[in-house]
Amino acid sequence: MLNARYDARSSPAFTRADALTFDPRAGMGQSLIGHELTHVVQQRK
């Protein structure tokens, strides 16, 4: 994981700058990745 302090119980995923951190074992799959990538794009603006 990108952040050693990340706790999968508190959030299934998060973004910081261009980094997307998530538990690949989470059952949310592609929709979770798409949602978080939207935040990456928003943070670049």
Protein Blocks (a to p, Z undefined) as FASTA:
>chain_A
ZZlkbcfklogbdcehjbccddfkbcnlmmlmmmmmmmmmmmmZZ
